[in-house]
């Protein structure tokens, strides 16, 4: 459920960025990077050090591919 909600939310957010900016991919990656850094730093103050490391690894495993692949998947170009 969380994965489907995340993917749906990212598509809506990227579509919103396309409607308000000329370079949605740049803003998508910038805001995603800021989120990963902010959440990563916040997680170190919210529990044990080991839990923070695991949360950061989880978000990097999911977040970095999302920052790279989702903008490509939302392009309006036909597949070859």
mmJSON file of the N, C-alpha and C atoms, coordinates in Angstrom:
{"data_MODEL":{"atom_site":{
"group_PDB":["ATOM","ATOM","ATOM","ATOM","ATOM","ATOM","ATOM","ATOM","ATOM","ATOM","ATOM","ATOM","ATOM","ATOM","ATOM","ATOM","ATOM","ATOM","ATOM","ATOM","ATOM","ATOM","ATOM","ATOM","ATOM","ATOM","ATOM","ATOM","ATOM","ATOM","ATOM","ATOM","ATOM","ATOM","ATOM","ATOM","ATOM","ATOM","ATOM","ATOM","ATOM","ATOM","ATOM","ATOM","ATOM","ATOM","ATOM","ATOM","ATOM","ATOM","ATOM","ATOM","ATOM","ATOM","ATOM","ATOM","ATOM","ATOM","ATOM","ATOM","ATOM","ATOM","ATOM","ATOM","ATOM","ATOM","ATOM","ATOM","ATOM","ATOM","ATOM","ATOM","ATOM","ATOM","ATOM","ATOM","ATOM","ATOM","ATOM","ATOM","ATOM","ATOM","ATOM","ATOM","ATOM","ATOM","ATOM","ATOM","ATOM","ATOM","ATOM","ATOM","ATOM","ATOM","ATOM","ATOM","ATOM","ATOM","ATOM","ATOM","ATOM","ATOM","ATOM","ATOM","ATOM","ATOM","ATOM","ATOM","ATOM","ATOM","ATOM","ATOM","ATOM","ATOM","ATOM","ATOM","ATOM","ATOM","ATOM","ATOM","ATOM","ATOM","ATOM","ATOM","ATOM","ATOM","ATOM","ATOM","ATOM","ATOM","ATOM","ATOM","ATOM","ATOM","ATOM","ATOM","ATOM","ATOM","ATOM","ATOM","ATOM","ATOM","ATOM","ATOM","ATOM","ATOM","ATOM","ATOM","ATOM","ATOM","ATOM","ATOM","ATOM","ATOM","ATOM","ATOM","ATOM","ATOM","ATOM","ATOM","ATOM","ATOM","ATOM","ATOM","ATOM","ATOM","ATOM","ATOM","ATOM","ATOM","ATOM","ATOM","ATOM","ATOM","ATOM","ATOM","ATOM","ATOM","ATOM","ATOM","ATOM","ATOM","ATOM","ATOM","ATOM","ATOM","ATOM","ATOM","ATOM","ATOM","ATOM","ATOM","ATOM","ATOM","ATOM","ATOM","ATOM","ATOM","ATOM","ATOM","ATOM","ATOM","ATOM","ATOM","ATOM","ATOM","ATOM","ATOM","ATOM","ATOM","ATOM","ATOM","ATOM","ATOM","ATOM","ATOM","ATOM","ATOM","ATOM","ATOM","ATOM","ATOM","ATOM","ATOM","ATOM","ATOM","ATOM","ATOM","ATOM","ATOM","ATOM","ATOM","ATOM","ATOM","ATOM","ATOM","ATOM","ATOM","ATOM","ATOM"],
"id":[1,2,3,4,5,6,7,8,9,10,11,12,13,14,15,16,17,18,19,20,21,22,23,24,25,26,27,28,29,30,31,32,33,34,35,36,37,38,39,40,41,42,43,44,45,46,47,48,49,50,51,52,53,54,55,56,57,58,59,60,61,62,63,64,65,66,67,68,69,70,71,72,73,74,75,76,77,78,79,80,81,82,83,84,85,86,87,88,89,90,91,92,93,94,95,96,97,98,99,100,101,102,103,104,105,106,107,108,109,110,111,112,113,114,115,116,117,118,119,120,121,122,123,124,125,126,127,128,129,130,131,132,133,134,135,136,137,138,139,140,141,142,143,144,145,146,147,148,149,150,151,152,153,154,155,156,157,158,159,160,161,162,163,164,165,166,167,168,169,170,171,172,173,174,175,176,177,178,179,180,181,182,183,184,185,186,187,188,189,190,191,192,193,194,195,196,197,198,199,200,201,202,203,204,205,206,207,208,209,210,211,212,213,214,215,216,217,218,219,220,221,222,223,224,225,226,227,228,229,230,231,232,233,234,235,236,237,238,239,240],
"type_symbol":["N","C","C","N","C","C","N","C","C","N","C","C","N","C","C","N","C","C","N","C","C","N","C","C","N","C","C","N","C","C","N","C","C","N","C","C","N","C","C","N","C","C","N","C","C","N","C","C","N","C","C","N","C","C","N","C","C","N","C","C","N","C","C","N","C","C","N","C","C","N","C","C","N","C","C","N","C","C","N","C","C","N","C","C","N","C","C","N","C","C","N","C","C","N","C","C","N","C","C","N","C","C","N","C","C","N","C","C","N","C","C","N","C","C","N","C","C","N","C","C","N","C","C","N","C","C","N","C","C","N","C","C","N","C","C","N","C","C","N","C","C","N","C","C","N","C","C","N","C","C","N","C","C","N","C","C","N","C","C","N","C","C","N","C","C","N","C","C","N","C","C","N","C","C","N","C","C","N","C","C","N","C","C","N","C","C","N","C","C","N","C","C","N","C","C","N","C","C","N","C","C","N","C","C","N","C","C","N","C","C","N","C","C","N","C","C","N","C","C","N","C","C","N","C","C","N","C","C","N","C","C","N","C","C","N","C","C","N","C","C"],
"label_atom_id":["N","CA","C","N","CA","C","N","CA","C","N","CA","C","N","CA","C","N","CA","C","N","CA","C","N","CA","C","N","CA","C","N","CA","C","N","CA","C","N","CA","C","N","CA","C","N","CA","C","N","CA","C","N","CA","C","N","CA","C","N","CA","C","N","CA","C","N","CA","C","N","CA","C","N","CA","C","N","CA","C","N","CA","C","N","CA","C","N","CA","C","N","CA","C","N","CA","C","N","CA","C","N","CA","C","N","CA","C","N","CA","C","N","CA","C","N","CA","C","N","CA","C","N","CA","C","N","CA","C","N","CA","C","N","CA","C","N","CA","C","N","CA","C","N","CA","C","N","CA","C","N","CA","C","N","CA","C","N","CA","C","N","CA","C","N","CA","C","N","CA","C","N","CA","C","N","CA","C","N","CA","C","N","CA","C","N","CA","C","N","CA","C","N","CA","C","N","CA","C","N","CA","C","N","CA","C","N","CA","C","N","CA","C","N","CA","C","N","CA","C","N","CA","C","N","CA","C","N","CA","C","N","CA","C","N","CA","C","N","CA","C","N","CA","C","N","CA","C","N","CA","C","N","CA","C","N","CA","C","N","CA","C","N","CA","C","N","CA","C","N","CA","C","N","CA","C","N","CA","C"],
"label_alt_id":[null,null,null,null,null,null,null,null,null,null,null,null,null,null,null,null,null,null,null,null,null,null,null,null,null,null,null,null,null,null,null,null,null,null,null,null,null,null,null,null,null,null,null,null,null,null,null,null,null,null,null,null,null,null,null,null,null,null,null,null,null,null,null,null,null,null,null,null,null,null,null,null,null,null,null,null,null,null,null,null,null,null,null,null,null,null,null,null,null,null,null,null,null,null,null,null,null,null,null,null,null,null,null,null,null,null,null,null,null,null,null,null,null,null,null,null,null,null,null,null,null,null,null,null,null,null,null,null,null,null,null,null,null,null,null,null,null,null,null,null,null,null,null,null,null,null,null,null,null,null,null,null,null,null,null,null,null,null,null,null,null,null,null,null,null,null,null,null,null,null,null,null,null,null,null,null,null,null,null,null,null,null,null,null,null,null,null,null,null,null,null,null,null,null,null,null,null,null,null,null,null,null,null,null,null,null,null,null,null,null,null,null,null,null,null,null,null,null,null,null,null,null,null,null,null,null,null,null,null,null,null,null,null,null,null,null,null,null,null,null],
"label_comp_id":["UNK","UNK","UNK","UNK","UNK","UNK","UNK","UNK","UNK","UNK","UNK","UNK","UNK","UNK","UNK","UNK","UNK","UNK","UNK","UNK","UNK","UNK","UNK","UNK","UNK","UNK","UNK","UNK","UNK","UNK","UNK","UNK","UNK","UNK","UNK","UNK","UNK","UNK","UNK","UNK","UNK","UNK","UNK","UNK","UNK","UNK","UNK","UNK","UNK","UNK","UNK","UNK","UNK","UNK","UNK","UNK","UNK","UNK","UNK","UNK","UNK","UNK","UNK","UNK","UNK","UNK","UNK","UNK","UNK","UNK","UNK","UNK","UNK","UNK","UNK","UNK","UNK","UNK","UNK","UNK","UNK","UNK","UNK","UNK","UNK","UNK","UNK","UNK","UNK","UNK","UNK","UNK","UNK","UNK","UNK","UNK","UNK","UNK","UNK","UNK","UNK","UNK","UNK","UNK","UNK","UNK","UNK","UNK","UNK","UNK","UNK","UNK","UNK","UNK","UNK","UNK","UNK","UNK","UNK","UNK","UNK","UNK","UNK","UNK","UNK","UNK","UNK","UNK","UNK","UNK","UNK","UNK","UNK","UNK","UNK","UNK","UNK","UNK","UNK","UNK","UNK","UNK","UNK","UNK","UNK","UNK","UNK","UNK","UNK","UNK","UNK","UNK","UNK","UNK","UNK","UNK","UNK","UNK","UNK","UNK","UNK","UNK","UNK","UNK","UNK","UNK","UNK","UNK","UNK","UNK","UNK","UNK","UNK","UNK","UNK","UNK","UNK","UNK","UNK","UNK","UNK","UNK","UNK","UNK","UNK","UNK","UNK","UNK","UNK","UNK","UNK","UNK","UNK","UNK","UNK","UNK","UNK","UNK","UNK","UNK","UNK","UNK","UNK","UNK","UNK","UNK","UNK","UNK","UNK","UNK","UNK","UNK","UNK","UNK","UNK","UNK","UNK","UNK","UNK","UNK","UNK","UNK","UNK","UNK","UNK","UNK","UNK","UNK","UNK","UNK","UNK","UNK","UNK","UNK","UNK","UNK","UNK","UNK","UNK","UNK"],
"label_asym_id":["A","A","A","A","A","A","A","A","A","A","A","A","A","A","A","A","A","A","A","A","A","A","A","A","A","A","A","A","A","A","A","A","A","A","A","A","A","A","A","A","A","A","A","A","A","A","A","A","A","A","A","A","A","A","A","A","A","A","A","A","A","A","A","A","A","A","A","A","A","A","A","A","A","A","A","A","A","A","A","A","A","A","A","A","A","A","A","A","A","A","A","A","A","A","A","A","A","A","A","A","A","A","A","A","A","A","A","A","A","A","A","A","A","A","A","A","A","A","A","A","A","A","A","A","A","A","A","A","A","A","A","A","A","A","A","A","A","A","A","A","A","A","A","A","A","A","A","A","A","A","A","A","A","A","A","A","A","A","A","A","A","A","A","A","A","A","A","A","A","A","A","A","A","A","A","A","A","A","A","A","A","A","A","A","A","A","A","A","A","A","A","A","A","A","A","A","A","A","A","A","A","A","A","A","A","A","A","A","A","A","A","A","A","A","A","A","A","A","A","A","A","A","A","A","A","A","A","A","A","A","A","A","A","A","A","A","A","A","A","A"],
"label_entity_id":["1","1","1","1","1","1","1","1","1","1","1","1","1","1","1","1","1","1","1","1","1","1","1","1","1","1","1","1","1","1","1","1","1","1","1","1","1","1","1","1","1","1","1","1","1","1","1","1","1","1","1","1","1","1","1","1","1","1","1","1","1","1","1","1","1","1","1","1","1","1","1","1","1","1","1","1","1","1","1","1","1","1","1","1","1","1","1","1","1","1","1","1","1","1","1","1","1","1","1","1","1","1","1","1","1","1","1","1","1","1","1","1","1","1","1","1","1","1","1","1","1","1","1","1","1","1","1","1","1","1","1","1","1","1","1","1","1","1","1","1","1","1","1","1","1","1","1","1","1","1","1","1","1","1","1","1","1","1","1","1","1","1","1","1","1","1","1","1","1","1","1","1","1","1","1","1","1","1","1","1","1","1","1","1","1","1","1","1","1","1","1","1","1","1","1","1","1","1","1","1","1","1","1","1","1","1","1","1","1","1","1","1","1","1","1","1","1","1","1","1","1","1","1","1","1","1","1","1","1","1","1","1","1","1","1","1","1","1","1","1"],
"label_seq_id":[1,1,1,2,2,2,3,3,3,4,4,4,5,5,5,6,6,6,7,7,7,8,8,8,9,9,9,10,10,10,11,11,11,12,12,12,13,13,13,14,14,14,15,15,15,16,16,16,17,17,17,18,18,18,19,19,19,20,20,20,21,21,21,22,22,22,23,23,23,24,24,24,25,25,25,26,26,26,27,27,27,28,28,28,29,29,29,30,30,30,31,31,31,32,32,32,33,33,33,34,34,34,35,35,35,36,36,36,37,37,37,38,38,38,39,39,39,40,40,40,41,41,41,42,42,42,43,43,43,44,44,44,45,45,45,46,46,46,47,47,47,48,48,48,49,49,49,50,50,50,51,51,51,52,52,52,53,53,53,54,54,54,55,55,55,56,56,56,57,57,57,58,58,58,59,59,59,60,60,60,61,61,61,62,62,62,63,63,63,64,64,64,65,65,65,66,66,66,67,67,67,68,68,68,69,69,69,70,70,70,71,71,71,72,72,72,73,73,73,74,74,74,75,75,75,76,76,76,77,77,77,78,78,78,79,79,79,80,80,80],
"pdbx_PDB_ins_code":[null,null,null,null,null,null,null,null,null,null,null,null,null,null,null,null,null,null,null,null,null,null,null,null,null,null,null,null,null,null,null,null,null,null,null,null,null,null,null,null,null,null,null,null,null,null,null,null,null,null,null,null,null,null,null,null,null,null,null,null,null,null,null,null,null,null,null,null,null,null,null,null,null,null,null,null,null,null,null,null,null,null,null,null,null,null,null,null,null,null,null,null,null,null,null,null,null,null,null,null,null,null,null,null,null,null,null,null,null,null,null,null,null,null,null,null,null,null,null,null,null,null,null,null,null,null,null,null,null,null,null,null,null,null,null,null,null,null,null,null,null,null,null,null,null,null,null,null,null,null,null,null,null,null,null,null,null,null,null,null,null,null,null,null,null,null,null,null,null,null,null,null,null,null,null,null,null,null,null,null,null,null,null,null,null,null,null,null,null,null,null,null,null,null,null,null,null,null,null,null,null,null,null,null,null,null,null,null,null,null,null,null,null,null,null,null,null,null,null,null,null,null,null,null,null,null,null,null,null,null,null,null,null,null,null,null,null,null,null,null],
"Cartn_x":[0.832,0.0,0.871,1.919,2.794,3.5,3.906,4.593,3.664,2.428,1.459,1.157,0.988,0.732,1.925,3.14,4.331,4.4,4.211,4.289,3.197,1.979,0.891,1.179,1.67,2.005,3.114,4.107,5.209,4.754,3.858,3.35,2.549,1.722,0.938,1.872,2.868,3.813,4.605,5.084,5.85,4.955,3.709,2.773,2.502,2.375,2.215,3.424,4.627,5.835,5.878,5.408,5.384,4.46,3.418,2.466,2.929,3.837,4.257,5.691,6.485,7.872,8.195,9.274,9.751,10.641,11.269,12.192,11.769,10.727,10.178,11.167,11.957,12.897,13.94,14.433,15.426,14.821,13.622,12.976,12.576,12.211,11.891,13.108,14.244,15.462,15.97,15.86,16.305,15.453,14.138,13.275,13.421,13.611,13.831,15.134,16.184,17.467,17.387,16.693,16.507,15.731,14.687,13.927,14.816,15.606,16.461,17.464,18.018,18.976,18.275,17.136,16.413,15.912,15.306,14.805,15.959,17.05,18.21,18.774,18.869,19.372,18.375,17.081,16.044,16.022,16.23,16.132,17.202,18.319,19.36,18.944,18.015,17.565,16.31,15.727,14.442,14.505,15.643,15.738,17.183,17.455,18.818,19.627,20.896,21.792,21.597,21.436,21.25,19.939,18.878,17.594,17.712,18.44,18.63,19.396,20.413,21.171,20.267,19.452,18.548,17.506,16.95,15.985,16.627,17.834,18.523,18.837,19.273,19.534,18.261,17.165,15.889,15.466,15.566,15.158,16.104,17.363,18.292,18.024,17.725,17.443,16.199,15.207,13.971,14.064,14.648,14.638,15.53,16.729,17.642,17.132,16.676,16.102,14.861,14.057,12.867,13.265,14.311,14.766,15.3,15.835,16.419,15.381,14.589,13.746,12.348,11.752,10.372,10.266,11.154,11.016,11.12,11.974,12.09,10.802,10.167,8.945,7.766,7.825,6.711,6.857,7.893,8.063,6.988,6.571,5.531,6.128,7.137,7.781,7.412,7.213,6.915,8.142,7.894,8.993,9.49,10.791,11.401,11.561],
"Cartn_y":[-1.186,0.0,1.242,1.228,2.397,2.637,1.584,1.733,2.307,1.823,2.348,3.811,4.15,5.536,6.424,5.937,6.714,6.97,5.927,6.082,7.008,6.862,7.745,9.186,9.377,10.72,11.352,10.571,11.129,11.512,10.734,11.081,12.378,12.514,13.741,14.929,14.762,15.843,16.236,15.266,15.574,16.255,15.819,16.459,17.896,18.122,19.48,20.334,19.785,20.541,20.875,19.946,20.215,21.365,21.556,22.625,23.983,24.027,25.317,25.712,24.799,25.123,24.657,25.203,24.775,23.545,23.324,22.204,21.373,20.591,19.811,18.77,18.187,17.15,17.707,18.898,19.523,19.776,20.334,20.624,19.351,18.311,17.018,16.454,16.471,15.913,16.78,18.094,18.995,18.809,18.81,18.659,17.262,16.238,14.892,14.787,15.405,15.411,16.143,17.275,18.024,17.176,16.476,15.609,14.505,13.853,12.768,13.266,14.437,15.002,15.397,16.109,16.552,15.366,14.387,13.219,12.424,12.322,11.595,12.217,13.536,14.207,14.117,14.244,14.157,12.772,11.741,10.38,10.094,10.8,10.563,11.076,12.019,12.526,11.867,10.959,10.404,8.993,8.414,7.044,6.66,5.374,4.896,5.124,5.089,5.293,4.194,2.959,1.848,1.984,2.416,2.624,3.745,4.782,5.89,5.432,4.613,4.083,3.239,2.377,1.531,2.363,3.376,4.244,4.977,5.458,6.164,5.229,4.016,3.057,2.741,2.538,2.254,3.406,4.625,5.767,6.004,5.701,5.826,4.759,3.54,2.452,2.76,3.351,3.689,5.055,6.015,7.402,7.692,7.176,7.474,6.941,5.684,5.243,6.042,6.44,7.24,8.583,9.184,10.476,10.337,9.178,8.961,8.471,7.466,6.779,7.349,7.934,8.413,9.529,10.539,11.556,10.986,9.989,9.357,8.635,7.999,7.247,8.149,9.409,10.321,11.176,10.944,11.674,11.241,12.154,11.863,11.427,10.571,10.078,8.61,8.198,6.777,5.91,4.713,3.776,3.173,2.96,2.337,0.866],
"Cartn_z":[0.0,0.0,0.0,0.805,0.876,-0.453,-1.131,-2.416,-3.466,-3.516,-4.479,-4.17,-2.904,-2.515,-2.873,-2.647,-2.992,-4.497,-5.286,-6.744,-7.26,-6.754,-7.178,-6.773,-5.578,-5.115,-5.924,-6.304,-7.089,-8.489,-9.072,-10.399,-10.321,-9.304,-9.127,-8.899,-8.043,-7.749,-9.001,-9.765,-10.974,-12.009,-12.127,-13.048,-12.612,-11.327,-10.813,-11.166,-10.982,-11.319,-12.811,-13.66,-15.098,-15.444,-14.65,-14.946,-14.43,-13.462,-12.901,-13.246,-13.799,-14.138,-15.551,-16.076,-17.39,-17.316,-16.175,-16.015,-14.806,-14.979,-13.868,-13.354,-14.243,-13.81,-12.85,-13.132,-12.251,-10.875,-10.833,-9.557,-8.825,-9.587,-8.998,-8.274,-8.957,-8.361,-7.207,-7.338,-6.267,-5.016,-5.177,-4.007,-3.396,-4.221,-3.703,-2.935,-3.451,-2.75,-1.421,-1.413,-0.162,0.845,0.377,1.276,1.85,0.995,1.491,2.523,2.304,3.269,4.563,4.443,5.644,6.463,5.8,6.521,7.116,6.383,6.893,8.152,8.173,9.37,10.516,10.209,11.239,11.884,11.106,11.643,12.683,12.637,13.645,15.017,15.068,16.357,16.87,16.109,16.504,17.084,17.177,17.713,17.914,17.82,17.994,16.715,16.848,15.709,14.665,15.113,14.186,13.41,14.078,13.399,12.37,12.695,11.753,10.518,10.708,9.57,8.681,9.284,8.503,7.753,8.395,7.721,6.554,6.765,5.687,4.522,4.816,3.74,2.967,3.686,3.042,2.127,2.614,1.806,0.634,0.79,-0.34,-1.393,-0.948,-1.893,-2.716,-2.1,-2.798,-3.469,-2.789,-3.252,-4.446,-4.445,-5.564,-6.901,-6.974,-8.255,-8.656,-7.674,-7.988,-8.579,-8.054,-8.584,-10.003,-10.317,-11.645,-12.647,-12.28,-13.263,-13.446,-12.418,-12.568,-13.6,-13.621,-14.673,-16.085,-16.284,-17.604,-17.975,-17.014,-17.29,-17.608,-17.175,-17.396,-18.645,-19.418,-20.676,-21.661,-22.519,-23.5,-24.841,-24.786,-26.0,-26.204,-27.448,-27.679,-27.405,-26.913,-26.647,-27.946,-28.044,-29.233,-29.017],
"occupancy":[1.0,1.0,1.0,1.0,1.0,1.0,1.0,1.0,1.0,1.0,1.0,1.0,1.0,1.0,1.0,1.0,1.0,1.0,1.0,1.0,1.0,1.0,1.0,1.0,1.0,1.0,1.0,1.0,1.0,1.0,1.0,1.0,1.0,1.0,1.0,1.0,1.0,1.0,1.0,1.0,1.0,1.0,1.0,1.0,1.0,1.0,1.0,1.0,1.0,1.0,1.0,1.0,1.0,1.0,1.0,1.0,1.0,1.0,1.0,1.0,1.0,1.0,1.0,1.0,1.0,1.0,1.0,1.0,1.0,1.0,1.0,1.0,1.0,1.0,1.0,1.0,1.0,1.0,1.0,1.0,1.0,1.0,1.0,1.0,1.0,1.0,1.0,1.0,1.0,1.0,1.0,1.0,1.0,1.0,1.0,1.0,1.0,1.0,1.0,1.0,1.0,1.0,1.0,1.0,1.0,1.0,1.0,1.0,1.0,1.0,1.0,1.0,1.0,1.0,1.0,1.0,1.0,1.0,1.0,1.0,1.0,1.0,1.0,1.0,1.0,1.0,1.0,1.0,1.0,1.0,1.0,1.0,1.0,1.0,1.0,1.0,1.0,1.0,1.0,1.0,1.0,1.0,1.0,1.0,1.0,1.0,1.0,1.0,1.0,1.0,1.0,1.0,1.0,1.0,1.0,1.0,1.0,1.0,1.0,1.0,1.0,1.0,1.0,1.0,1.0,1.0,1.0,1.0,1.0,1.0,1.0,1.0,1.0,1.0,1.0,1.0,1.0,1.0,1.0,1.0,1.0,1.0,1.0,1.0,1.0,1.0,1.0,1.0,1.0,1.0,1.0,1.0,1.0,1.0,1.0,1.0,1.0,1.0,1.0,1.0,1.0,1.0,1.0,1.0,1.0,1.0,1.0,1.0,1.0,1.0,1.0,1.0,1.0,1.0,1.0,1.0,1.0,1.0,1.0,1.0,1.0,1.0,1.0,1.0,1.0,1.0,1.0,1.0,1.0,1.0,1.0,1.0,1.0,1.0,1.0,1.0,1.0,1.0,1.0,1.0],
"B_iso_or_equiv":[0.0,0.0,0.0,0.0,0.0,0.0,0.0,0.0,0.0,0.0,0.0,0.0,0.0,0.0,0.0,0.0,0.0,0.0,0.0,0.0,0.0,0.0,0.0,0.0,0.0,0.0,0.0,0.0,0.0,0.0,0.0,0.0,0.0,0.0,0.0,0.0,0.0,0.0,0.0,0.0,0.0,0.0,0.0,0.0,0.0,0.0,0.0,0.0,0.0,0.0,0.0,0.0,0.0,0.0,0.0,0.0,0.0,0.0,0.0,0.0,0.0,0.0,0.0,0.0,0.0,0.0,0.0,0.0,0.0,0.0,0.0,0.0,0.0,0.0,0.0,0.0,0.0,0.0,0.0,0.0,0.0,0.0,0.0,0.0,0.0,0.0,0.0,0.0,0.0,0.0,0.0,0.0,0.0,0.0,0.0,0.0,0.0,0.0,0.0,0.0,0.0,0.0,0.0,0.0,0.0,0.0,0.0,0.0,0.0,0.0,0.0,0.0,0.0,0.0,0.0,0.0,0.0,0.0,0.0,0.0,0.0,0.0,0.0,0.0,0.0,0.0,0.0,0.0,0.0,0.0,0.0,0.0,0.0,0.0,0.0,0.0,0.0,0.0,0.0,0.0,0.0,0.0,0.0,0.0,0.0,0.0,0.0,0.0,0.0,0.0,0.0,0.0,0.0,0.0,0.0,0.0,0.0,0.0,0.0,0.0,0.0,0.0,0.0,0.0,0.0,0.0,0.0,0.0,0.0,0.0,0.0,0.0,0.0,0.0,0.0,0.0,0.0,0.0,0.0,0.0,0.0,0.0,0.0,0.0,0.0,0.0,0.0,0.0,0.0,0.0,0.0,0.0,0.0,0.0,0.0,0.0,0.0,0.0,0.0,0.0,0.0,0.0,0.0,0.0,0.0,0.0,0.0,0.0,0.0,0.0,0.0,0.0,0.0,0.0,0.0,0.0,0.0,0.0,0.0,0.0,0.0,0.0,0.0,0.0,0.0,0.0,0.0,0.0,0.0,0.0,0.0,0.0,0.0,0.0,0.0,0.0,0.0,0.0,0.0,0.0],
"pdbx_formal_charge":[null,null,null,null,null,null,null,null,null,null,null,null,null,null,null,null,null,null,null,null,null,null,null,null,null,null,null,null,null,null,null,null,null,null,null,null,null,null,null,null,null,null,null,null,null,null,null,null,null,null,null,null,null,null,null,null,null,null,null,null,null,null,null,null,null,null,null,null,null,null,null,null,null,null,null,null,null,null,null,null,null,null,null,null,null,null,null,null,null,null,null,null,null,null,null,null,null,null,null,null,null,null,null,null,null,null,null,null,null,null,null,null,null,null,null,null,null,null,null,null,null,null,null,null,null,null,null,null,null,null,null,null,null,null,null,null,null,null,null,null,null,null,null,null,null,null,null,null,null,null,null,null,null,null,null,null,null,null,null,null,null,null,null,null,null,null,null,null,null,null,null,null,null,null,null,null,null,null,null,null,null,null,null,null,null,null,null,null,null,null,null,null,null,null,null,null,null,null,null,null,null,null,null,null,null,null,null,null,null,null,null,null,null,null,null,null,null,null,null,null,null,null,null,null,null,null,null,null,null,null,null,null,null,null,null,null,null,null,null,null],
"auth_seq_id":[1,1,1,2,2,2,3,3,3,4,4,4,5,5,5,6,6,6,7,7,7,8,8,8,9,9,9,10,10,10,11,11,11,12,12,12,13,13,13,14,14,14,15,15,15,16,16,16,17,17,17,18,18,18,19,19,19,20,20,20,21,21,21,22,22,22,23,23,23,24,24,24,25,25,25,26,26,26,27,27,27,28,28,28,29,29,29,30,30,30,31,31,31,32,32,32,33,33,33,34,34,34,35,35,35,36,36,36,37,37,37,38,38,38,39,39,39,40,40,40,41,41,41,42,42,42,43,43,43,44,44,44,45,45,45,46,46,46,47,47,47,48,48,48,49,49,49,50,50,50,51,51,51,52,52,52,53,53,53,54,54,54,55,55,55,56,56,56,57,57,57,58,58,58,59,59,59,60,60,60,61,61,61,62,62,62,63,63,63,64,64,64,65,65,65,66,66,66,67,67,67,68,68,68,69,69,69,70,70,70,71,71,71,72,72,72,73,73,73,74,74,74,75,75,75,76,76,76,77,77,77,78,78,78,79,79,79,80,80,80],
"auth_comp_id":["UNK","UNK","UNK","UNK","UNK","UNK","UNK","UNK","UNK","UNK","UNK","UNK","UNK","UNK","UNK","UNK","UNK","UNK","UNK","UNK","UNK","UNK","UNK","UNK","UNK","UNK","UNK","UNK","UNK","UNK","UNK","UNK","UNK","UNK","UNK","UNK","UNK","UNK","UNK","UNK","UNK","UNK","UNK","UNK","UNK","UNK","UNK","UNK","UNK","UNK","UNK","UNK","UNK","UNK","UNK","UNK","UNK","UNK","UNK","UNK","UNK","UNK","UNK","UNK","UNK","UNK","UNK","UNK","UNK","UNK","UNK","UNK","UNK","UNK","UNK","UNK","UNK","UNK","UNK","UNK","UNK","UNK","UNK","UNK","UNK","UNK","UNK","UNK","UNK","UNK","UNK","UNK","UNK","UNK","UNK","UNK","UNK","UNK","UNK","UNK","UNK","UNK","UNK","UNK","UNK","UNK","UNK","UNK","UNK","UNK","UNK","UNK","UNK","UNK","UNK","UNK","UNK","UNK","UNK","UNK","UNK","UNK","UNK","UNK","UNK","UNK","UNK","UNK","UNK","UNK","UNK","UNK","UNK","UNK","UNK","UNK","UNK","UNK","UNK","UNK","UNK","UNK","UNK","UNK","UNK","UNK","UNK","UNK","UNK","UNK","UNK","UNK","UNK","UNK","UNK","UNK","UNK","UNK","UNK","UNK","UNK","UNK","UNK","UNK","UNK","UNK","UNK","UNK","UNK","UNK","UNK","UNK","UNK","UNK","UNK","UNK","UNK","UNK","UNK","UNK","UNK","UNK","UNK","UNK","UNK","UNK","UNK","UNK","UNK","UNK","UNK","UNK","UNK","UNK","UNK","UNK","UNK","UNK","UNK","UNK","UNK","UNK","UNK","UNK","UNK","UNK","UNK","UNK","UNK","UNK","UNK","UNK","UNK","UNK","UNK","UNK","UNK","UNK","UNK","UNK","UNK","UNK","UNK","UNK","UNK","UNK","UNK","UNK","UNK","UNK","UNK","UNK","UNK","UNK","UNK","UNK","UNK","UNK","UNK","UNK"],
"auth_asym_id":["A","A","A","A","A","A","A","A","A","A","A","A","A","A","A","A","A","A","A","A","A","A","A","A","A","A","A","A","A","A","A","A","A","A","A","A","A","A","A","A","A","A","A","A","A","A","A","A","A","A","A","A","A","A","A","A","A","A","A","A","A","A","A","A","A","A","A","A","A","A","A","A","A","A","A","A","A","A","A","A","A","A","A","A","A","A","A","A","A","A","A","A","A","A","A","A","A","A","A","A","A","A","A","A","A","A","A","A","A","A","A","A","A","A","A","A","A","A","A","A","A","A","A","A","A","A","A","A","A","A","A","A","A","A","A","A","A","A","A","A","A","A","A","A","A","A","A","A","A","A","A","A","A","A","A","A","A","A","A","A","A","A","A","A","A","A","A","A","A","A","A","A","A","A","A","A","A","A","A","A","A","A","A","A","A","A","A","A","A","A","A","A","A","A","A","A","A","A","A","A","A","A","A","A","A","A","A","A","A","A","A","A","A","A","A","A","A","A","A","A","A","A","A","A","A","A","A","A","A","A","A","A","A","A","A","A","A","A","A","A"],
"auth_atom_id":["N","CA","C","N","CA","C","N","CA","C","N","CA","C","N","CA","C","N","CA","C","N","CA","C","N","CA","C","N","CA","C","N","CA","C","N","CA","C","N","CA","C","N","CA","C","N","CA","C","N","CA","C","N","CA","C","N","CA","C","N","CA","C","N","CA","C","N","CA","C","N","CA","C","N","CA","C","N","CA","C","N","CA","C","N","CA","C","N","CA","C","N","CA","C","N","CA","C","N","CA","C","N","CA","C","N","CA","C","N","CA","C","N","CA","C","N","CA","C","N","CA","C","N","CA","C","N","CA","C","N","CA","C","N","CA","C","N","CA","C","N","CA","C","N","CA","C","N","CA","C","N","CA","C","N","CA","C","N","CA","C","N","CA","C","N","CA","C","N","CA","C","N","CA","C","N","CA","C","N","CA","C","N","CA","C","N","CA","C","N","CA","C","N","CA","C","N","CA","C","N","CA","C","N","CA","C","N","CA","C","N","CA","C","N","CA","C","N","CA","C","N","CA","C","N","CA","C","N","CA","C","N","CA","C","N","CA","C","N","CA","C","N","CA","C","N","CA","C","N","CA","C","N","CA","C","N","CA","C","N","CA","C","N","CA","C","N","CA","C","N","CA","C","N","CA","C","N","CA","C"],
"pdbx_PDB_model_num":[1,1,1,1,1,1,1,1,1,1,1,1,1,1,1,1,1,1,1,1,1,1,1,1,1,1,1,1,1,1,1,1,1,1,1,1,1,1,1,1,1,1,1,1,1,1,1,1,1,1,1,1,1,1,1,1,1,1,1,1,1,1,1,1,1,1,1,1,1,1,1,1,1,1,1,1,1,1,1,1,1,1,1,1,1,1,1,1,1,1,1,1,1,1,1,1,1,1,1,1,1,1,1,1,1,1,1,1,1,1,1,1,1,1,1,1,1,1,1,1,1,1,1,1,1,1,1,1,1,1,1,1,1,1,1,1,1,1,1,1,1,1,1,1,1,1,1,1,1,1,1,1,1,1,1,1,1,1,1,1,1,1,1,1,1,1,1,1,1,1,1,1,1,1,1,1,1,1,1,1,1,1,1,1,1,1,1,1,1,1,1,1,1,1,1,1,1,1,1,1,1,1,1,1,1,1,1,1,1,1,1,1,1,1,1,1,1,1,1,1,1,1,1,1,1,1,1,1,1,1,1,1,1,1,1,1,1,1,1,1]
}}}
